[in-house]
Amino acid sequence: MNRYFIRDIAVLAGITALVAVASFGIYHLATGGKDKNTSSAAVPASLEMKLKELFKKEVSRDSKIIHSTAADKAFAAMVKRFAANETNLNYDIEVMIIDSSVVNAFTFPGGLIVVTTGLIKEADSAEEAAAVIAHEMGHVVHRDSMNALARNVGLAVLFSLGGDSTGAVRDIVRQLISNKFTQTQEKAADDYATALLARSKLNPVHIADFFKKLQNTRTKQAEAILKYVGTHPETAERIRRAEEHAKTFVGPEKKLGIDWRKVKRSLPSMMDAD
């Protein structure tokens, strides 16, 4: 097993813990027995933004953050296109890039989306990467991470995090490391993404194209990756649904006009995984 893959799995373990707190990712828990009256609706936007900053700090602590003008502009262009076609956004979407060959993306409270360099490398076009961002925006709009956090941690703990909370955040990470989004939430985010792509004049087929690529990958690394996305709806079914949506897409498609090869070249560190 190559040393870069070992490094990436170690990094992913830390990020997965954070994802448990935000209860995303890319890829995630039934309420069974939890207080159904516990809702993120009681969490003010100001507190959620504080939580976002805390999670950003923890991500930065455990991972190498990639700063690339080309990549930052590319994701900003995707978010701008989507925001213009979505009236239910309560946050400014922020995309952070971390250096890892593992193909994944994560959603945190406050509109924070974390994308790995491995995902950027795997995507053949800006439109495929945008399809992933659209899925993550589904979790943002549905407030999946905040709802899970409020439900599983409790509102009292959430409000206590408004102060000096480094220790508390780490405790929550340990307690919630196994938490995931439900398949129902993932399906809803997929459906949201296909609709948002269509409204944004991007063909929903890009979601199917990206998942086909992952499905056809047979390396040991890919097999390990699939363990982390095992709670997502079956890949074949996700592909089928995206392709069905694509059949109803009314073109022509308005491509993003992003030089995706330039974006990839701007991230030389991810090539270490080859």
Secondary structure as UniProt FT lines:
FT   HELIX           3..22
FT   TURN            32..33
FT   TURN            36..37
FT   HELIX           40..42
FT   HELIX           45..62
FT   HELIX           69..83
FT   TURN            84..85
FT   STRAND          94..98
FT   STRAND          105..108
FT   HELIX           109..111
FT   STRAND          112..116
FT   HELIX           117..122
FT   HELIX           126..141
FT   TURN            142..143
FT   HELIX           144..153
FT   HELIX           155..160
FT   TURN            161..162
FT   HELIX           166..175
FT   TURN            176..178
FT   HELIX           183..199
FT   TURN            200..201
FT   HELIX           205..216
FT   HELIX           220..228
FT   TURN            229..231
FT   HELIX           235..247
FT   HELIX           260..265
FT   HELIX           268..273
//
